[in-house]
Amino acid sequence: ALAAFYGSALPDFMIWNSVEALPWWWKPFESATFTLAAILILPALLAFLFSYAYFKKRVGGVYFSIITLSLASIMSIMI
């Protein structure tokens, strides 16, 4: 759809920033099935890994709150 309108399959912001091709890891996301599965599975997997590490190492109290706040800050900056 983008190629017919803009002459390129890249989104506007990538063209403005002189990006000429999508990264290699973006190719699987052309499939809607893979994308929907990734939307559901990747956050759940990441949450499981962090929570497993928290409980395995018995992180608690102030350290738990510091880690939680830092992860929330990282995610808000990335989004």
Phi and psi restraints in degrees (range 20) as a CNS / XPLOR table:
assign (resid 1 and name C) (resid 2 and name N)
       (resid 2 and name CA) (resid 2 and name C) 1.0 -67.8 20.0 2
assign (resid 2 and name N) (resid 2 and name CA)
       (resid 2 and name C) (resid 3 and name N) 1.0 -36.5 20.0 2
assign (resid 2 and name C) (resid 3 and name N)
       (resid 3 and name CA) (resid 3 and name C) 1.0 -64.4 20.0 2
assign (resid 3 and name N) (resid 3 and name CA)
       (resid 3 and name C) (resid 4 and name N) 1.0 -35.9 20.0 2
assign (resid 3 and name C) (resid 4 and name N)
       (resid 4 and name CA) (resid 4 and name C) 1.0 -71.1 20.0 2
assign (resid 4 and name N) (resid 4 and name CA)
       (resid 4 and name C) (resid 5 and name N) 1.0 -34.4 20.0 2
assign (resid 4 and name C) (resid 5 and name N)
       (resid 5 and name CA) (resid 5 and name C) 1.0 -87.8 20.0 2
assign (resid 5 and name N) (resid 5 and name CA)
       (resid 5 and name C) (resid 6 and name N) 1.0 -45.3 20.0 2
assign (resid 5 and name C) (resid 6 and name N)
       (resid 6 and name CA) (resid 6 and name C) 1.0 -101.2 20.0 2
assign (resid 6 and name N) (resid 6 and name CA)
       (resid 6 and name C) (resid 7 and name N) 1.0 -12.9 20.0 2
assign (resid 6 and name C) (resid 7 and name N)
       (resid 7 and name CA) (resid 7 and name C) 1.0 83.8 20.0 2
assign (resid 7 and name N) (resid 7 and name CA)
       (resid 7 and name C) (resid 8 and name N) 1.0 6.8 20.0 2
assign (resid 7 and name C) (resid 8 and name N)
       (resid 8 and name CA) (resid 8 and name C) 1.0 -148.3 20.0 2
assign (resid 8 and name N) (resid 8 and name CA)
       (resid 8 and name C) (resid 9 and name N) 1.0 148.3 20.0 2
assign (resid 8 and name C) (resid 9 and name N)
       (resid 9 and name CA) (resid 9 and name C) 1.0 -84.2 20.0 2
assign (resid 9 and name N) (resid 9 and name CA)
       (resid 9 and name C) (resid 10 and name N) 1.0 -0.2 20.0 2
assign (resid 9 and name C) (resid 10 and name N)
       (resid 10 and name CA) (resid 10 and name C) 1.0 -90.3 20.0 2
assign (resid 10 and name N) (resid 10 and name CA)
       (resid 10 and name C) (resid 11 and name N) 1.0 147.6 20.0 2
assign (resid 10 and name C) (resid 11 and name N)
       (resid 11 and name CA) (resid 11 and name C) 1.0 -66.3 20.0 2
assign (resid 11 and name N) (resid 11 and name CA)
       (resid 11 and name C) (resid 12 and name N) 1.0 160.2 20.0 2
assign (resid 11 and name C) (resid 12 and name N)
       (resid 12 and name CA) (resid 12 and name C) 1.0 -52.9 20.0 2
assign (resid 12 and name N) (resid 12 and name CA)
       (resid 12 and name C) (resid 13 and name N) 1.0 -48.5 20.0 2
assign (resid 12 and name C) (resid 13 and name N)
       (resid 13 and name CA) (resid 13 and name C) 1.0 -62.6 20.0 2
assign (resid 13 and name N) (resid 13 and name CA)
       (resid 13 and name C) (resid 14 and name N) 1.0 -28.3 20.0 2
assign (resid 13 and name C) (resid 14 and name N)
       (resid 14 and name CA) (resid 14 and name C) 1.0 -75.3 20.0 2
assign (resid 14 and name N) (resid 14 and name CA)
       (resid 14 and name C) (resid 15 and name N) 1.0 -36.3 20.0 2
assign (resid 14 and name C) (resid 15 and name N)
       (resid 15 and name CA) (resid 15 and name C) 1.0 -67.3 20.0 2
assign (resid 15 and name N) (resid 15 and name CA)
       (resid 15 and name C) (resid 16 and name N) 1.0 -42.5 20.0 2
assign (resid 15 and name C) (resid 16 and name N)
       (resid 16 and name CA) (resid 16 and name C) 1.0 -61.3 20.0 2
assign (resid 16 and name N) (resid 16 and name CA)
       (resid 16 and name C) (resid 17 and name N) 1.0 -32.1 20.0 2
assign (resid 16 and name C) (resid 17 and name N)
       (resid 17 and name CA) (resid 17 and name C) 1.0 -94.5 20.0 2
assign (resid 17 and name N) (resid 17 and name CA)
       (resid 17 and name C) (resid 18 and name N) 1.0 17.1 20.0 2
assign (resid 17 and name C) (resid 18 and name N)
       (resid 18 and name CA) (resid 18 and name C) 1.0 60.5 20.0 2
assign (resid 18 and name N) (resid 18 and name CA)
       (resid 18 and name C) (resid 19 and name N) 1.0 32.3 20.0 2
assign (resid 18 and name C) (resid 19 and name N)
       (resid 19 and name CA) (resid 19 and name C) 1.0 -85.4 20.0 2
assign (resid 19 and name N) (resid 19 and name CA)
       (resid 19 and name C) (resid 20 and name N) 1.0 127.7 20.0 2
assign (resid 19 and name C) (resid 20 and name N)
       (resid 20 and name CA) (resid 20 and name C) 1.0 -100.8 20.0 2
assign (resid 20 and name N) (resid 20 and name CA)
       (resid 20 and name C) (resid 21 and name N) 1.0 -18.2 20.0 2
assign (resid 20 and name C) (resid 21 and name N)
       (resid 21 and name CA) (resid 21 and name C) 1.0 -150.3 20.0 2
assign (resid 21 and name N) (resid 21 and name CA)
       (resid 21 and name C) (resid 22 and name N) 1.0 154.4 20.0 2
assign (resid 21 and name C) (resid 22 and name N)
       (resid 22 and name CA) (resid 22 and name C) 1.0 -73.4 20.0 2
assign (resid 22 and name N) (resid 22 and name CA)
       (resid 22 and name C) (resid 23 and name N) 1.0 150.2 20.0 2
assign (resid 22 and name C) (resid 23 and name N)
       (resid 23 and name CA) (resid 23 and name C) 1.0 -65.4 20.0 2
assign (resid 23 and name N) (resid 23 and name CA)
       (resid 23 and name C) (resid 24 and name N) 1.0 159.3 20.0 2
assign (resid 23 and name C) (resid 24 and name N)
       (resid 24 and name CA) (resid 24 and name C) 1.0 -61.1 20.0 2
assign (resid 24 and name N) (resid 24 and name CA)
       (resid 24 and name C) (resid 25 and name N) 1.0 -33.0 20.0 2
assign (resid 24 and name C) (resid 25 and name N)
       (resid 25 and name CA) (resid 25 and name C) 1.0 -76.7 20.0 2
assign (resid 25 and name N) (resid 25 and name CA)
       (resid 25 and name C) (resid 26 and name N) 1.0 -4.5 20.0 2
assign (resid 25 and name C) (resid 26 and name N)
       (resid 26 and name CA) (resid 26 and name C) 1.0 -87.3 20.0 2
assign (resid 26 and name N) (resid 26 and name CA)
       (resid 26 and name C) (resid 27 and name N) 1.0 -19.5 20.0 2
assign (resid 26 and name C) (resid 27 and name N)
       (resid 27 and name CA) (resid 27 and name C) 1.0 -55.4 20.0 2
assign (resid 27 and name N) (resid 27 and name CA)
       (resid 27 and name C) (resid 28 and name N) 1.0 -44.9 20.0 2
assign (resid 27 and name C) (resid 28 and name N)
       (resid 28 and name CA) (resid 28 and name C) 1.0 -61.9 20.0 2
assign (resid 28 and name N) (resid 28 and name CA)
       (resid 28 and name C) (resid 29 and name N) 1.0 -23.0 20.0 2
assign (resid 28 and name C) (resid 29 and name N)
       (resid 29 and name CA) (resid 29 and name C) 1.0 -76.6 20.0 2
assign (resid 29 and name N) (resid 29 and name CA)
       (resid 29 and name C) (resid 30 and name N) 1.0 0.2 20.0 2
assign (resid 29 and name C) (resid 30 and name N)
       (resid 30 and name CA) (resid 30 and name C) 1.0 -72.0 20.0 2
assign (resid 30 and name N) (resid 30 and name CA)
       (resid 30 and name C) (resid 31 and name N) 1.0 -19.9 20.0 2
assign (resid 30 and name C) (resid 31 and name N)
       (resid 31 and name CA) (resid 31 and name C) 1.0 -90.0 20.0 2
assign (resid 31 and name N) (resid 31 and name CA)
       (resid 31 and name C) (resid 32 and name N) 1.0 125.8 20.0 2
assign (resid 31 and name C) (resid 32 and name N)
       (resid 32 and name CA) (resid 32 and name C) 1.0 -65.4 20.0 2
assign (resid 32 and name N) (resid 32 and name CA)
       (resid 32 and name C) (resid 33 and name N) 1.0 -36.1 20.0 2
assign (resid 32 and name C) (resid 33 and name N)
       (resid 33 and name CA) (resid 33 and name C) 1.0 -63.4 20.0 2
assign (resid 33 and name N) (resid 33 and name CA)
       (resid 33 and name C) (resid 34 and name N) 1.0 -47.6 20.0 2
assign (resid 33 and name C) (resid 34 and name N)
       (resid 34 and name CA) (resid 34 and name C) 1.0 -62.6 20.0 2
assign (resid 34 and name N) (resid 34 and name CA)
       (resid 34 and name C) (resid 35 and name N) 1.0 -41.9 20.0 2
assign (resid 34 and name C) (resid 35 and name N)
       (resid 35 and name CA) (resid 35 and name C) 1.0 -62.3 20.0 2
assign (resid 35 and name N) (resid 35 and name CA)
       (resid 35 and name C) (resid 36 and name N) 1.0 -46.5 20.0 2
assign (resid 35 and name C) (resid 36 and name N)
       (resid 36 and name CA) (resid 36 and name C) 1.0 -64.3 20.0 2
assign (resid 36 and name N) (resid 36 and name CA)
       (resid 36 and name C) (resid 37 and name N) 1.0 -39.9 20.0 2
assign (resid 36 and name C) (resid 37 and name N)
       (resid 37 and name CA) (resid 37 and name C) 1.0 -64.3 20.0 2
assign (resid 37 and name N) (resid 37 and name CA)
       (resid 37 and name C) (resid 38 and name N) 1.0 -41.7 20.0 2
assign (resid 37 and name C) (resid 38 and name N)
       (resid 38 and name CA) (resid 38 and name C) 1.0 -65.2 20.0 2
assign (resid 38 and name N) (resid 38 and name CA)
       (resid 38 and name C) (resid 39 and name N) 1.0 -37.4 20.0 2
assign (resid 38 and name C) (resid 39 and name N)
       (resid 39 and name CA) (resid 39 and name C) 1.0 -61.9 20.0 2
assign (resid 39 and name N) (resid 39 and name CA)
       (resid 39 and name C) (resid 40 and name N) 1.0 -36.6 20.0 2
assign (resid 39 and name C) (resid 40 and name N)
       (resid 40 and name CA) (resid 40 and name C) 1.0 -85.8 20.0 2
assign (resid 40 and name N) (resid 40 and name CA)
       (resid 40 and name C) (resid 41 and name N) 1.0 -39.6 20.0 2
assign (resid 40 and name C) (resid 41 and name N)
       (resid 41 and name CA) (resid 41 and name C) 1.0 -84.2 20.0 2
assign (resid 41 and name N) (resid 41 and name CA)
       (resid 41 and name C) (resid 42 and name N) 1.0 -43.5 20.0 2
assign (resid 41 and name C) (resid 42 and name N)
       (resid 42 and name CA) (resid 42 and name C) 1.0 -61.7 20.0 2
assign (resid 42 and name N) (resid 42 and name CA)
       (resid 42 and name C) (resid 43 and name N) 1.0 -47.8 20.0 2
assign (resid 42 and name C) (resid 43 and name N)
       (resid 43 and name CA) (resid 43 and name C) 1.0 -63.9 20.0 2
assign (resid 43 and name N) (resid 43 and name CA)
       (resid 43 and name C) (resid 44 and name N) 1.0 -37.4 20.0 2
assign (resid 43 and name C) (resid 44 and name N)
       (resid 44 and name CA) (resid 44 and name C) 1.0 -65.5 20.0 2
assign (resid 44 and name N) (resid 44 and name CA)
       (resid 44 and name C) (resid 45 and name N) 1.0 -41.1 20.0 2
assign (resid 44 and name C) (resid 45 and name N)
       (resid 45 and name CA) (resid 45 and name C) 1.0 -64.8 20.0 2
assign (resid 45 and name N) (resid 45 and name CA)
       (resid 45 and name C) (resid 46 and name N) 1.0 -43.3 20.0 2
assign (resid 45 and name C) (resid 46 and name N)
       (resid 46 and name CA) (resid 46 and name C) 1.0 -63.7 20.0 2
assign (resid 46 and name N) (resid 46 and name CA)
       (resid 46 and name C) (resid 47 and name N) 1.0 -42.5 20.0 2
assign (resid 46 and name C) (resid 47 and name N)
       (resid 47 and name CA) (resid 47 and name C) 1.0 -63.8 20.0 2
assign (resid 47 and name N) (resid 47 and name CA)
       (resid 47 and name C) (resid 48 and name N) 1.0 -40.5 20.0 2
assign (resid 47 and name C) (resid 48 and name N)
       (resid 48 and name CA) (resid 48 and name C) 1.0 -62.1 20.0 2
assign (resid 48 and name N) (resid 48 and name CA)
       (resid 48 and name C) (resid 49 and name N) 1.0 -44.9 20.0 2
assign (resid 48 and name C) (resid 49 and name N)
       (resid 49 and name CA) (resid 49 and name C) 1.0 -62.1 20.0 2
assign (resid 49 and name N) (resid 49 and name CA)
       (resid 49 and name C) (resid 50 and name N) 1.0 -44.3 20.0 2
assign (resid 49 and name C) (resid 50 and name N)
       (resid 50 and name CA) (resid 50 and name C) 1.0 -66.5 20.0 2
assign (resid 50 and name N) (resid 50 and name CA)
       (resid 50 and name C) (resid 51 and name N) 1.0 -43.9 20.0 2
assign (resid 50 and name C) (resid 51 and name N)
       (resid 51 and name CA) (resid 51 and name C) 1.0 -68.1 20.0 2
assign (resid 51 and name N) (resid 51 and name CA)
       (resid 51 and name C) (resid 52 and name N) 1.0 -36.8 20.0 2
assign (resid 51 and name C) (resid 52 and name N)
       (resid 52 and name CA) (resid 52 and name C) 1.0 -62.0 20.0 2
assign (resid 52 and name N) (resid 52 and name CA)
       (resid 52 and name C) (resid 53 and name N) 1.0 -43.2 20.0 2
assign (resid 52 and name C) (resid 53 and name N)
       (resid 53 and name CA) (resid 53 and name C) 1.0 -64.5 20.0 2
assign (resid 53 and name N) (resid 53 and name CA)
       (resid 53 and name C) (resid 54 and name N) 1.0 -40.3 20.0 2
assign (resid 53 and name C) (resid 54 and name N)
       (resid 54 and name CA) (resid 54 and name C) 1.0 -58.8 20.0 2
assign (resid 54 and name N) (resid 54 and name CA)
       (resid 54 and name C) (resid 55 and name N) 1.0 -50.7 20.0 2
assign (resid 54 and name C) (resid 55 and name N)
       (resid 55 and name CA) (resid 55 and name C) 1.0 -77.3 20.0 2
assign (resid 55 and name N) (resid 55 and name CA)
       (resid 55 and name C) (resid 56 and name N) 1.0 -30.4 20.0 2
assign (resid 55 and name C) (resid 56 and name N)
       (resid 56 and name CA) (resid 56 and name C) 1.0 -66.2 20.0 2
assign (resid 56 and name N) (resid 56 and name CA)
       (resid 56 and name C) (resid 57 and name N) 1.0 -41.7 20.0 2
assign (resid 56 and name C) (resid 57 and name N)
       (resid 57 and name CA) (resid 57 and name C) 1.0 -89.0 20.0 2
assign (resid 57 and name N) (resid 57 and name CA)
       (resid 57 and name C) (resid 58 and name N) 1.0 -0.4 20.0 2
assign (resid 57 and name C) (resid 58 and name N)
       (resid 58 and name CA) (resid 58 and name C) 1.0 54.6 20.0 2
assign (resid 58 and name N) (resid 58 and name CA)
       (resid 58 and name C) (resid 59 and name N) 1.0 47.8 20.0 2
assign (resid 58 and name C) (resid 59 and name N)
       (resid 59 and name CA) (resid 59 and name C) 1.0 -72.3 20.0 2
assign (resid 59 and name N) (resid 59 and name CA)
       (resid 59 and name C) (resid 60 and name N) 1.0 134.9 20.0 2
assign (resid 59 and name C) (resid 60 and name N)
       (resid 60 and name CA) (resid 60 and name C) 1.0 -153.7 20.0 2
assign (resid 60 and name N) (resid 60 and name CA)
       (resid 60 and name C) (resid 61 and name N) 1.0 171.8 20.0 2
assign (resid 60 and name C) (resid 61 and name N)
       (resid 61 and name CA) (resid 61 and name C) 1.0 64.3 20.0 2
assign (resid 61 and name N) (resid 61 and name CA)
       (resid 61 and name C) (resid 62 and name N) 1.0 -133.4 20.0 2
assign (resid 61 and name C) (resid 62 and name N)
       (resid 62 and name CA) (resid 62 and name C) 1.0 -63.3 20.0 2
assign (resid 62 and name N) (resid 62 and name CA)
       (resid 62 and name C) (resid 63 and name N) 1.0 -37.6 20.0 2
assign (resid 62 and name C) (resid 63 and name N)
       (resid 63 and name CA) (resid 63 and name C) 1.0 -64.0 20.0 2
assign (resid 63 and name N) (resid 63 and name CA)
       (resid 63 and name C) (resid 64 and name N) 1.0 -39.0 20.0 2
assign (resid 63 and name C) (resid 64 and name N)
       (resid 64 and name CA) (resid 64 and name C) 1.0 -61.8 20.0 2
assign (resid 64 and name N) (resid 64 and name CA)
       (resid 64 and name C) (resid 65 and name N) 1.0 -43.8 20.0 2
assign (resid 64 and name C) (resid 65 and name N)
       (resid 65 and name CA) (resid 65 and name C) 1.0 -68.1 20.0 2
assign (resid 65 and name N) (resid 65 and name CA)
       (resid 65 and name C) (resid 66 and name N) 1.0 -37.1 20.0 2
assign (resid 65 and name C) (resid 66 and name N)
       (resid 66 and name CA) (resid 66 and name C) 1.0 -64.6 20.0 2
assign (resid 66 and name N) (resid 66 and name CA)
       (resid 66 and name C) (resid 67 and name N) 1.0 -45.1 20.0 2
assign (resid 66 and name C) (resid 67 and name N)
       (resid 67 and name CA) (resid 67 and name C) 1.0 -64.3 20.0 2
assign (resid 67 and name N) (resid 67 and name CA)
       (resid 67 and name C) (resid 68 and name N) 1.0 -42.4 20.0 2
assign (resid 67 and name C) (resid 68 and name N)
       (resid 68 and name CA) (resid 68 and name C) 1.0 -63.0 20.0 2
assign (resid 68 and name N) (resid 68 and name CA)
       (resid 68 and name C) (resid 69 and name N) 1.0 -45.1 20.0 2
assign (resid 68 and name C) (resid 69 and name N)
       (resid 69 and name CA) (resid 69 and name C) 1.0 -65.4 20.0 2
assign (resid 69 and name N) (resid 69 and name CA)
       (resid 69 and name C) (resid 70 and name N) 1.0 -38.5 20.0 2
assign (resid 69 and name C) (resid 70 and name N)
       (resid 70 and name CA) (resid 70 and name C) 1.0 -68.2 20.0 2
assign (resid 70 and name N) (resid 70 and name CA)
       (resid 70 and name C) (resid 71 and name N) 1.0 -39.8 20.0 2
assign (resid 70 and name C) (resid 71 and name N)
       (resid 71 and name CA) (resid 71 and name C) 1.0 -65.4 20.0 2
assign (resid 71 and name N) (resid 71 and name CA)
       (resid 71 and name C) (resid 72 and name N) 1.0 -39.5 20.0 2
assign (resid 71 and name C) (resid 72 and name N)
       (resid 72 and name CA) (resid 72 and name C) 1.0 -64.5 20.0 2
assign (resid 72 and name N) (resid 72 and name CA)
       (resid 72 and name C) (resid 73 and name N) 1.0 -39.6 20.0 2
assign (resid 72 and name C) (resid 73 and name N)
       (resid 73 and name CA) (resid 73 and name C) 1.0 -65.1 20.0 2
assign (resid 73 and name N) (resid 73 and name CA)
       (resid 73 and name C) (resid 74 and name N) 1.0 -43.0 20.0 2
assign (resid 73 and name C) (resid 74 and name N)
       (resid 74 and name CA) (resid 74 and name C) 1.0 -60.6 20.0 2
assign (resid 74 and name N) (resid 74 and name CA)
       (resid 74 and name C) (resid 75 and name N) 1.0 -45.3 20.0 2
assign (resid 74 and name C) (resid 75 and name N)
       (resid 75 and name CA) (resid 75 and name C) 1.0 -66.6 20.0 2
assign (resid 75 and name N) (resid 75 and name CA)
       (resid 75 and name C) (resid 76 and name N) 1.0 -38.6 20.0 2
assign (resid 75 and name C) (resid 76 and name N)
       (resid 76 and name CA) (resid 76 and name C) 1.0 -68.1 20.0 2
assign (resid 76 and name N) (resid 76 and name CA)
       (resid 76 and name C) (resid 77 and name N) 1.0 -33.7 20.0 2
assign (resid 76 and name C) (resid 77 and name N)
       (resid 77 and name CA) (resid 77 and name C) 1.0 -70.4 20.0 2
assign (resid 77 and name N) (resid 77 and name CA)
       (resid 77 and name C) (resid 78 and name N) 1.0 -40.8 20.0 2
assign (resid 77 and name C) (resid 78 and name N)
       (resid 78 and name CA) (resid 78 and name C) 1.0 -68.9 20.0 2
assign (resid 78 and name N) (resid 78 and name CA)
       (resid 78 and name C) (resid 79 and name N) 1.0 -34.2 20.0 2
